[in-house]
Amino acid sequence: RSCRGLATTLASCAMLAMLAVVLCARDARGQDDWQVIERHTTSQAPAAAVAATSAPAVTAADGTINACGETARVASEPYTTIVAQLNDMWGTNFKVYESLTSGSPHARDGGCIFYNQKFLDNLFQQWMKIDDPDTVKPMLYAIFAHEIGHLAHSDFDPANENVPIKNKELAADQFAGYSLERMGIRRLDSVEVTRYYQLTGDDFVGHASGHGNGEERTTAFEDGWHRAEIGLSEQGTQPAGGLGEP
């Protein structure tokens, strides 16, 4: 299976991770606007995450960039800051670009993360009817944390080629939960995103999509959140359950 094929399979993962996030944060809706309450700089990332570097991008004459085999542009805010903060926390150096191809955020072999602005605008404004920046921004942290999770876990490494896609997706959901708890992002909306999740998860499109159903994704996110909450490493065999919802 080629890296391009794997990237295509993972293309929708970020939207699903976002949904797992909000299902776990119903009790946080009454707080003030989202904020990064604290930022931890001691990395507990897998060794591959700490060591990983991004492949160099090549700029064409028309100003476009060939990054990790995909045509893109230089990323804009708030995406550059979001990824920079996640990189700073994990000690990684993954790069983010604006893809010229419409589609959901995704990662590619070589340390690249992509988003398409038109797709995100349509998602939040047209489909989900969300226009509150304080609702959108924490979702974006969840999206990009999920994508960094794929890269930190070396999901594109040939050694992991036979790992089921579902395992990789749920592990990235767990990584997102762990990351958001460590960053102290507490205020997350649930109503619109829950509705979207029910329409795009395995519950709706069938298990062939390999992303896991709503309950599985929520459990993965919660486990990551609780692992960070009680000081466990991001991955490991020691369970973190039994603490209730974050």
JORA-V675904 format. One record per residue. SS is DSSP state (h for helix, s for strand, l for the rest). NEAR is the number of other C-alpha atoms within 10 Angstrom. Layout:
SS/NEAR
SS/NEAR
This chain:
l/8
l/10
h/17
h/15
h/10
h/17
h/16
h/15
h/15
l/24
l/19
l/19
h/24
h/27
h/25
h/28
h/31
h/29
h/30
h/30
h/32
h/26
h/25
l/21
l/17
h/17
h/14
h/18
l/15
l/11
l/10
l/10
l/14
l/18
l/14
l/14
l/11
l/11
l/15
l/12
l/13
l/10
l/17
l/17
l/20
l/16
h/12
h/13
h/24
h/16
h/12
l/17
l/16
l/18
l/15
l/13
l/18
s/14
s/15
l/10
l/7
l/6
l/11
l/17
s/21
s/17
s/26
l/21
l/16
s/18
s/19
s/23
s/19
s/14
l/19
l/12
l/7
l/12
h/19
h/14
h/13
h/19
h/23
h/18
h/15
h/21
h/20
h/16
h/19
h/21
l/19
l/24
l/20
l/23
s/25
s/28
s/24
s/22
s/26
l/17
l/15
l/13
l/17
l/22
l/26
s/27
s/30
s/24
l/21
l/21
l/25
s/25
s/26
s/28
s/26
l/20
h/19
h/14
h/15
h/18
h/15
h/13
h/16
h/17
h/14
h/11
h/11
l/15
l/12
l/17
l/12
l/10
h/11
h/16
h/17
h/16
h/17
h/24
h/23
h/20
h/23
h/28
h/27
h/26
h/29
h/31
h/29
h/32
h/26
h/26
h/27
h/25
l/20
l/22
l/25
l/21
l/12
h/12
h/9
h/12
l/15
l/9
l/11
l/11
h/18
h/19
h/13
h/21
h/27
h/27
h/24
h/30
h/37
h/30
h/31
h/32
h/32
h/26
h/27
h/22
h/22
h/21
h/20
l/15
l/20
l/24
l/23
l/27
l/24
l/20
h/13
h/15
h/23
h/18
h/12
h/16
h/22
h/16
h/12
h/19
l/24
h/18
h/15
h/13
h/14
l/13
h/13
h/9
h/17
l/19
l/28
l/22
l/23
h/21
h/13
h/16
h/27
h/24
h/19
h/25
h/31
h/29
h/27
h/29
h/28
h/24
h/25
h/22
h/15
l/10
l/11
l/16
l/16
l/22
l/18
l/9
l/6
l/9
l/12
l/18
l/14
l/8
l/11
l/8
l/15
l/18
